[in-house]
Amino acid sequence: MTPMSSAGAIAAIVTAMAAVLAVGGGYVQFVLKRSLLPSVEFDVDFEMHHSGSTQLIGEVSCVIKNLGSSMLIVTNVKCRIRYPPGRG
């Protein structure tokens, strides 16, 4: 093997290793990270303000947080609240 051909072989090996590392890093960044880690967190909280003899008054708060690298835009937020009959 001549020195020129061995240098070419080494360059090809280094290039192949760099390509494998780039593909592996891209897979972790764009596939595993987005599928394993949540991108959005929903928090629902209820706080009681007043409890009378026939009525309960409280506040429901809903918080949506972006956690991941992709951004969620919430455009149509709806809330349905149910309470058991005969209470309050």
C-alpha positions in Angstrom: 0.0 0.0 0.0 1.3 3.4 -0.9 1.2 6.3 1.6 -1.3 8.1 -0.6 -3.7 5.1 -0.7 -3.5 4.6 3.0 -4.2 8.3 3.6 -7.2 8.0 1.4 -8.4 4.9 3.3 -8.0 6.7 6.6 -9.9 9.7 5.2 -12.7 7.5 4.1 -13.0 5.8 7.5 -13.0 9.1 9.3 -15.7 10.4 6.9 -17.8 7.3 7.4 -17.5 7.6 11.2 -18.5 11.3 11.1 -21.5 10.4 9.0 -22.6 7.7 11.4 -22.3 10.1 14.4 -24.3 12.8 12.5 -27.1 10.3 11.7 -27.1 9.0 15.3 -27.2 12.5 16.7 -30.0 13.5 14.4 -32.0 10.4 15.3 -31.7 11.2 19.0 -32.5 14.9 18.6 -35.5 14.6 16.2 -37.0 11.1 17.0 -36.2 9.9 20.5 -36.3 13.3 22.2 -39.6 14.3 20.7 -41.3 10.9 21.3 -40.0 10.2 24.8 -40.1 13.6 26.4 -43.5 15.5 26.6 -43.7 18.7 24.7 -46.7 20.1 26.5 -47.8 19.9 30.1 -51.5 20.5 31.2 -52.2 21.5 34.8 -55.8 21.7 36.0 -56.5 23.1 39.5 -59.6 23.7 41.5 -59.8 26.1 44.4 -62.8 26.4 46.7 -63.8 30.0 47.4 -67.1 29.7 49.2 -69.2 26.8 50.6 -72.7 27.8 51.5 -75.6 25.6 52.6 -76.9 25.1 49.1 -74.1 26.4 46.9 -70.4 25.8 46.3 -68.4 28.4 44.6 -64.9 27.6 43.3 -62.4 28.5 40.6 -61.0 26.1 37.9 -57.7 27.1 36.4 -56.2 25.5 33.4 -52.5 26.1 32.5 -50.8 24.9 29.4 -47.0 25.0 29.3 -44.7 24.4 26.3 -41.8 22.2 27.6 -40.2 20.6 24.5 -38.4 22.0 21.5 -41.6 22.1 19.3 -44.1 24.9 20.0 -47.8 24.2 20.5 -50.2 27.0 19.7 -53.6 26.6 21.5 -56.4 28.3 19.5 -59.7 26.7 20.8 -59.8 26.0 24.5 -62.9 24.5 25.9 -63.7 23.4 29.4 -66.5 21.1 30.6 -67.2 20.9 34.3 -69.4 18.2 35.7 -70.5 17.8 39.3 -72.4 15.0 40.9 -76.2 15.6 41.3 -77.4 16.1 44.8 -74.3 17.8 46.0 -74.5 21.5 46.4 
